[in-house]
Amino acid sequence: MRNRTSALAYIVGVVGSLLVVALLVKAMQRYNQPTPVNQARVEERRKALADIHQAEAKGLNEYGWVDQGKGIVSLPIARAKELTLQDYKNPEAARKTMITRADKANFVPPKAPEKPSQYE
């Protein structure tokens, strides 16, 4: 009889614990729901997304300066492909050109000399 009551107590304890956890999960779901998005916010997000897509399309399909001081331009994709294929008809020259362009694009000017102090 004693084994039966302790087994029953064990089962009640496990089921009770699972119910408490289930209630806590439900409460967390209820309190952590994001606020509903109103129509004005939806329109704002759509406009922002459209602006991003427009800027990306402009960057991919139009000419423009990336860094005018270094002479780096942005080309439309089709034109860049044409130039790359044209350059790689002579792979050795294309490789040298690519290395020169990369060095020019990533050039960091040397640090200006420090002004000597008047006590040296």
N, C-alpha and C positions, 0 to 999 in steps of 0.2 A: 504494500500500500504506500509505503514511504517513497519507493522508487517512482511510483506512478505520479504522486503529487510533485516531486521534484522535476520530473520530465514535463509535467503540465506547466509548472512555474517557468521552466526554461523556455518552453514554446511561447508562453505569454510574454515573457521578457523580450524574446527575439522579435515577435510580431509587433509588440509595442514600440521597440526601438525603430523598426522599419517604418511604422506609421509616423513617428516623430520626425524622422529624416524626410519622409515624403511631404509632410506639412511644411517643414523648413524650405524644401526645394520649391514648393508652390508659392510660399511667401516671398522667396528671393526672386522668382519669376515675376511676380506681381509688382514688386517694388523696383525692379530693374528694367522695366519696360521703357523704351525710349518714347519721348513725347511724339505724338503723331505729327507728321509733316503737313503743314497747311499748303494751300494752293500757291500762295505767294512764294514760299520757300522752294516749291517744286519748279516754278517758273524761273526763279533766280538760279537754281542749279542747272536747268536746261540752258539758260543763256550763258552761264559760265562754261559749260561743256562745249557749246557751239563756238564760243570765242577761242577756246583752246584748240578745237579742230581747225578753225580758220587760220590761226597762227601757225599751226603745224603744216597745213597745206601751203601756206605762203612760204614757209621756210623750205619746203621740199620742191616747190615748183617755180620759184622766182629767184632772180639774181639779187644779191645784196652783199654788203660788207660785213664780215665777221670781225676783222681787225684791220682797219684801213692803214694804220701805222706800219704793220708788218706785211701788208699787201695780201691779206687772206680774204677770199671772197666765198660766198655761198652760191653754188650753181644748182640749176634744176637737175633732177636725177637723170633724166634722159641725156642731157648734155654731158654730165659727169661720166656716164657710161661710155659715151662716144669718145671722149678724150682719153679715158683709161684704155679702151681697146686700141685706140690709135697709138698711145704711148707704148703699149706692150707688144707692138709689132717688132720692136727692138728691146727685148727684156733687159739687157745690160744697161742701156741708156735710161730706161724707165726706172730701174732700181736706183741708179745714181740720182736721178731727178727726184724720186720719192725721198731719198735720204736727205738731199739738200733742202727740200720743202719742209720736212719734219724738223730738221735742225733750225731752220729759219722760224718756224712756227713756235718752237719751244725754247728759243733763245732767251736767256736771262742775262740782262746787262750786268757787268761787274759792279760790285759795290763801290760807291764813291769813296775816295780816300778820306780818312778822318783828318780833321783840321788839327794840326799840332798845337799843343798847349803852349802858352807863352813862357813856361818855366823849363822847357826841355832844351 
